Amino acid sequence: MNFERAKSIILIILVGTSIFLTWSIWTYEPEYDPFEQSSEFIKIKSDVQIVSDVIKPVSILFHGNGQHFQTSNPAEINEMEKQFSQWRFRGIKEISVNRLQRKFDDFVHEDGSIEIEFSDDIPISLYKTVLNITDKEVPKFSFDRIIIKQKNISGNESAVYFVSYDQRKIYQGMVDSKKLRNFMDSFYRGSYDKHPEYTAETINSKRTLFVPENPVEINRLEYYIDYLDIGDLKSALFINPKYVRQEPVSVGEEYTDGTRLMTVNKDNYLISYINPAQKFGSSSDLLQKSIDFINEHAGWENNNYRFAYMSENEQRVVFRLFVNGYPAFNESGMTEIEQIWGKEEIYSYDRPYFKLDSVLPSVGSPETLQSGKEVVNQLKSKDNIDFNSVEDISIGYRLNKSLDSKLVTLVTLEPTWYYRVGDKWFIVPFEEGGGQSGLE
């Protein structure tokens, strides 16, 4: 073998080795030990909510032996939801009150039953994402309460009822009787000892409300507040945020792209948006669309907002701030997220841009509110209130803002009695000569 040939062979070997090593480096995948997430790592909390996070019961009524008991405790409501969301519903169909051979109110508030109440009618087409419904086709209807009756539990399957109180419609679905017995054992038995007693008050021939038998003690609360990013809201509401102009106004700031307008009210920490070019339309998935819209810009503010009201005719949806199971109200709209939809996109959007941050230590003893009977008598005594038109009576928090000694903004939540006519809530006027104070 001559010298030139030996050099060629060595060169080929070197080139081959280089190619092999390069390929090995490119394709090398080291073996890592499995990664276990420790509680020491910071977890980023998502502000995306699903239907069961936003649409929740506002109260649970227990009827038995001629007495009535109620709870709005979020922990108990969550536990109830956890159980009934695991049931298998089948054979959902409408039933008539005539077939039940009793009055509608007698059926809804019957002894030996649990009445799970929601703020407003909910489409079953949306809430079936919470429930386990096995029917391939489900009738189109809405409901504002779910009712389980002790005496109807028998055999292998028993009826659970979906009721629309205003429409006076009743639908039933069949559920495994064993699960219903377990549910009643967990929540119905012992409710007398755990929950305050309520009394039935007849408003008119079509409505009975339940209010506390005795005065109610409830804490006054104070919170520091934090703020949402205005830039995130601007990006969510304007198609081309870079073309949006910002201008100062007396209440704060305005943002516009020539068509859409967003006003930032820095006095009350509110956002008001309108797109006047958007024509009104109609949507069968209005509530789902409204939830999705807020999800898109992480706007739920620590999951404190709940579905409160919907009007398909107006294409309007309202979500309300809830604290410790009670609704919160404010004359300026600081506790509401309101959407009105056009044909293709949002027409108007009004909401606060602050959120409750940390609660201050409680000051003083709990405040004592009047009994439900006193509230009813007060409403009946006022000439400027049509008592027959009252649709709900509830304890809520009145939200007010203030500054502490360090000029830090606080909000105070003052326990207060409210009543509702239509979709508007008013403070019960206990003070002498008091009048109506509209809140929504």
C-alpha positions in Angstrom: 0.0 0.0 0.0 1.6 3.3 -1.1 1.6 6.4 1.0 -1.1 8.3 -1.0 -3.6 5.5 -0.6 -3.0 5.3 3.2 -3.7 9.0 3.5 -7.0 8.5 1.6 -8.1 5.7 3.9 -7.2 7.7 7.0 -9.1 10.7 5.6 -12.2 8.6 4.9 -12.1 7.2 8.5 -11.8 10.7 10.0 -14.7 12.1 7.8 -16.9 9.1 8.8 -16.1 9.5 12.4 -16.9 13.2 12.2 -20.3 12.5 10.6 -21.1 9.8 13.2 -20.2 12.1 16.1 -22.2 15.0 14.6 -25.3 12.7 14.2 -24.9 11.4 17.7 -24.9 15.0 19.1 -28.0 16.0 17.1 -30.0 12.9 18.1 -28.8 12.5 21.7 -31.7 12.6 24.2 -30.5 12.5 27.8 -32.5 10.7 30.5 -33.8 13.0 33.2 -35.2 12.0 36.5 -39.0 12.4 36.6 -40.0 15.9 37.7 -42.2 16.2 40.7 -43.9 19.5 41.2 -43.3 20.8 44.7 -45.6 23.1 46.6 -42.6 25.4 46.8 -43.1 26.2 43.1 -45.4 29.1 42.3 -48.6 28.0 40.6 -50.3 30.4 38.2 -54.0 30.5 38.8 -56.1 30.5 35.7 -59.1 33.0 35.6 -61.0 30.9 33.1 -64.3 29.7 34.5 -66.6 26.9 33.4 -70.4 26.8 33.7 -70.4 25.3 37.2 -68.1 28.0 38.5 -70.4 30.9 37.4 -73.9 29.4 37.5 -74.5 28.4 41.1 -77.4 28.1 43.4 -78.0 31.1 45.6 -79.8 29.3 48.4 -81.1 25.9 49.6 -84.6 25.6 51.2 -85.5 22.7 53.4 -89.3 22.1 54.0 -90.4 19.7 56.7 -93.2 19.4 59.4 -94.6 22.8 58.5 -91.3 24.5 59.0 -88.8 25.9 56.6 -85.0 26.3 56.9 -82.5 27.9 54.5 -78.8 28.1 53.9 -76.7 30.2 51.5 -73.4 28.7 52.8 -71.0 28.3 49.8 -69.3 25.2 51.2 -72.6 23.4 51.7 -73.9 24.5 48.2 -70.6 23.3 46.7 -71.0 19.9 48.4 -74.6 19.5 47.1 -73.5 20.4 43.6 -70.7 17.9 43.8 -73.2 15.2 44.5 -76.0 16.0 42.1 -73.6 16.6 39.2 -72.6 12.9 39.5 -76.1 11.6 39.2 -77.3 10.0 35.9 -80.5 11.7 34.7 -82.7 10.1 32.1 -86.2 10.4 30.7 -86.4 14.2 31.1 -89.9 15.4 30.2 -92.5 18.0 31.0 -95.2 17.2 33.5 -98.3 19.4 34.2 -99.5 20.7 37.5 -103.0 19.4 36.7 -101.6 15.9 36.6 -100.1 16.4 40.0 -103.6 17.3 41.3 -102.4 20.2 43.5 -101.6 23.9 43.3 -98.3 24.9 41.8 -97.0 26.6 45.0 -98.0 23.6 47.1 -96.0 21.3 44.8 -92.9 23.5 44.8 -92.8 24.2 48.5 -94.1 20.8 49.7 -93.2 19.3 53.1 -90.4 16.8 53.0 -88.5 18.4 50.1 -85.3 20.3 49.3 -85.5 23.3 47.0 -82.3 24.4 45.3 -82.7 27.9 44.1 -80.9 29.8 41.3 -80.8 33.6 40.6 -82.7 33.4 37.3 -83.9 30.9 34.7 -81.1 28.8 33.3 -81.3 27.0 29.9 -81.1 23.2 30.3 -79.1 23.2 27.0 -76.3 25.0 28.9 -76.6 23.4 32.4 -76.5 19.9 31.0 -72.8 20.4 30.8 -72.9 20.3 34.6 -75.3 17.4 34.9 -74.9 13.8 33.6 -77.9 13.5 31.3 -78.0 10.2 29.3 -80.9 11.2 27.0 -79.8 11.7 23.4 -82.4 14.5 23.0 -83.4 16.8 25.8 -86.5 19.1 25.6 -85.8 22.8 25.3 -86.6 24.5 28.6 -85.3 26.8 31.4 -85.5 26.4 35.2 -84.6 28.4 38.3 -84.8 25.6 40.9 -84.2 21.9 41.3 -86.5 20.0 43.7 -86.0 16.6 45.4 -88.9 15.2 47.4 -88.5 12.7 50.2 -91.8 10.9 49.8 -91.3 10.3 46.1 -88.2 8.3 46.6 -89.1 4.6 46.0 -88.2 1.7 43.8 -85.0 1.7 41.6 -85.5 5.2 40.2 -87.2 8.3 41.4 -88.1 11.8 40.0 -86.0 15.0 40.4 -87.9 18.1 39.3 -86.7 21.2 37.3 -89.0 24.1 37.9 -89.4 27.5 36.3 -91.2 29.5 39.0 -92.2 32.4 36.8 -93.2 30.3 33.7 -94.9 27.8 36.1 -93.4 24.9 34.2 -92.2 21.6 35.7 -89.9 19.0 34.1 -88.8 15.8 35.7 -85.8 13.5 35.2 -85.3 10.0 36.7 -82.3 9.3 39.0 -81.1 6.3 40.9 -83.1 6.1 44.2 -80.2 5.0 46.3 -78.3 8.2 45.4 -81.3 10.3 46.3 -81.6 8.6 49.7 -78.0 9.2 50.4 -78.5 12.9 49.3 -81.4 13.4 51.6 -79.6 11.6 54.5 -76.6 13.9 54.0 -78.5 17.2 53.7 -82.2 17.0 54.7 -81.9 15.2 58.0 -80.5 17.5 60.6 -81.2 20.7 58.6 -83.4 21.8 61.5 -80.5 22.0 63.8 -77.9 23.5 61.4 -79.9 26.2 59.6 -82.0 29.2 60.7 -85.7 29.0 60.5 -87.6 30.8 57.7 -91.3 31.8 57.4 -93.5 31.7 54.3 -94.8 35.0 53.2 -97.5 35.1 50.5 -96.8 38.0 48.1 -99.7 37.4 45.7 -101.7 34.5 44.4 -98.7 33.3 42.3 -95.7 33.9 44.6 -94.6 32.8 48.1 -91.3 34.0 49.5 -89.4 32.7 52.5 -87.7 35.1 54.9 -85.9 34.7 58.3 -88.1 34.1 61.3 -85.7 35.9 63.6 -83.3 38.8 63.4 -80.1 38.0 61.5 -76.5 38.6 62.7 -74.0 39.1 59.9 -70.5 40.7 59.8 -69.7 44.0 58.2 -66.6 43.6 56.0 -63.8 45.8 54.7 -61.4 44.9 51.9 -58.3 46.4 50.3 -58.8 46.3 46.5 -56.5 45.6 43.5 -57.0 46.5 39.9 -57.4 44.8 36.5 -55.0 45.8 33.7 -56.7 48.4 31.5 -54.5 47.4 28.7 -55.8 43.8 28.7 -59.4 45.2 28.5 -58.4 47.5 25.7 -56.9 44.6 23.8 -60.0 42.5 24.3 -62.5 45.1 23.1 -60.7 46.7 20.2 -59.8 44.8 17.0 -56.7 46.9 16.4 -55.5 48.2 19.7 -52.5 50.0 18.2 -55.0 52.4 16.3 -56.8 53.3 19.5 -56.5 56.9 20.7 -56.5 57.8 24.4 -57.9 61.1 25.6 -58.4 62.5 29.2 -62.0 63.3 30.3 -63.5 64.6 33.5 -64.1 61.1 35.0 -60.9 59.5 33.8 -59.9 58.4 30.3 -61.5 57.6 27.0 -60.3 55.2 24.3 -61.6 55.1 20.8 -60.8 53.8 17.3 -63.3 56.1 15.7 -66.2 53.6 16.1 -65.9 51.9 19.4 -65.6 53.8 22.7 -64.3 52.7 26.1 -64.6 55.0 29.1 -62.6 54.5 32.2 -64.3 56.0 35.3 -61.6 56.4 37.9 -64.0 57.7 40.5 -65.9 54.4 40.8 -63.3 52.1 39.0 -65.7 51.3 36.2 -65.3 50.4 32.5 -68.0 51.3 30.0 -67.7 50.1 26.4 -70.0 50.6 23.5 -69.9 49.7 19.8 -72.8 51.7 18.2 -72.1 50.2 14.8 -73.1 46.7 16.1 -76.7 45.8 15.3 -78.8 43.9 17.7 -79.2 40.2 17.0 -80.5 37.0 18.6 -78.5 34.1 20.0 -79.6 30.8 21.4 -76.3 30.4 23.3 -76.4 33.9 24.9 -75.3 32.8 28.4 -72.4 30.5 27.2 -71.2 33.3 24.8 -71.2 35.7 27.7 -69.1 33.4 29.9 -66.7 32.7 27.1 -66.3 36.5 26.4 -65.1 37.2 30.0 -62.9 34.1 29.9 -61.1 35.5 26.9 -59.6 38.4 28.9 -59.4 36.7 32.3 -62.0 39.0 33.7 -63.7 37.1 36.6 -61.8 38.8 39.4 -60.9 35.8 41.6 -64.1 33.9 40.8 -66.3 36.1 42.9 -68.9 36.8 40.2 -72.1 34.7 39.6 -74.8 34.6 37.0 -77.6 36.9 38.1 -80.0 37.7 35.3 -80.6 37.1 31.6 -83.0 38.6 29.0 -82.9 37.0 25.6 -85.2 39.7 24.2 -82.7 42.4 25.2 -79.7 40.0 24.5 -78.5 41.1 28.0 -76.7 39.2 30.7 -75.7 40.3 34.2 -73.2 38.7 36.5 -73.1 39.9 40.2 -70.4 40.0 42.9 -71.0 37.5 45.7 -69.2 37.5 49.0 -69.6 34.7 51.5 -72.8 33.5 49.7 -74.5 36.9 49.7 -75.0 39.2 46.7 -73.4 42.6 46.7 -75.0 45.8 45.4 -73.9 49.4 44.6 -75.8 52.3 43.2 -73.1 53.1 40.6 -72.8 49.5 39.2 -69.6 48.6 41.0 -70.7 45.1 41.7 -72.1 44.1 38.3 -70.7 42.9 35.0 -73.3 43.6 32.3 -73.1 42.6 28.6 -75.5 43.4 25.8 -74.8 41.5 22.5 -75.1 42.6 18.9 -75.5 40.3 16.0 -71.8 39.5 15.5 -70.1 40.8 18.6 -70.5 42.6 21.9 -72.6 45.8 21.7 -72.0 47.2 25.2 -69.9 46.0 28.2 -70.1 47.6 31.6 -68.0 46.4 34.6 -65.7 47.3 37.5 -62.0 47.1 36.9 -61.1 46.5 40.6 -61.2 43.3 42.6 -61.4 42.4 46.3 -57.9 41.8 47.5 -57.5 41.2 51.2 -60.0 41.5 54.0 -59.3 43.7 57.0 -59.7 42.3 60.5 -63.3 42.6 61.5 -64.2 45.7 63.5 -66.7 45.3 66.3 -69.4 42.8 66.7 -71.6 41.4 64.0 -74.5 43.7 62.9 -78.0 42.6 63.6 -80.6 42.9 60.8 -84.3 43.0 61.2 -86.3 39.7 60.9 -88.0 38.9 57.6 -91.4 39.6 59.1 -90.3 43.2 59.9 -89.1 43.6 56.4 -92.4 42.4 54.9 -94.4 44.7 57.2 -92.1 47.6 56.2 -92.6 47.0 52.5 -96.4 46.7 53.0 -96.5 50.0 54.9 -94.9 52.1 52.1 -97.4 53.8 49.7 -94.7 54.1 47.0 -94.0 50.3 46.9 -96.4 47.9 45.2 -96.0 44.9 47.5 -97.8 42.6 45.0 -95.0 43.3 42.5 -92.2 42.2 44.8 -90.5 39.1 43.4 -87.7 38.5 45.9 -86.4 39.6 49.3 -82.8 39.0 50.3 -80.0 40.0 52.6 -77.1 41.5 50.6 -74.0 43.6 51.0 -74.1 47.3 50.2 -70.7 48.2 48.7 -69.2 51.6 49.4 -65.7 52.9 48.8 -63.5 54.9 51.2 -59.9 55.8 52.0 -57.9 54.8 55.0 -55.4 56.9 56.9 -52.7 56.0 54.3 -55.0 57.1 51.5 -55.4 53.5 50.3 -58.7 52.7 48.7 -61.0 50.4 50.7 -64.4 49.0 50.0 -66.9 48.5 52.8 -69.6 45.7 52.6 -72.5 46.7 54.8 -75.2 44.1 55.5 -78.5 45.4 54.2 -82.0 44.1 53.3 -83.1 44.3 49.6 -86.1 43.6 47.6 -86.5 43.0 43.9 -89.1 44.1 41.3 -88.4 42.7 37.8 -84.6 42.8 37.4 -84.0 45.8 39.7 -83.0 45.6 43.3 -83.9 48.2 46.0 -82.9 48.9 49.5 -85.7 48.2 52.0 -86.4 51.7 53.4 -86.4 51.3 57.2 -85.5 54.9 57.9 -88.5 57.2 58.5 -89.6 58.7 55.2 -87.1 56.6 53.2 -87.9 56.0 49.6 -86.7 53.6 46.9 -83.1 53.4 46.0 -82.5 51.6 42.7 -79.4 49.5 42.5 -79.5 47.8 39.1 
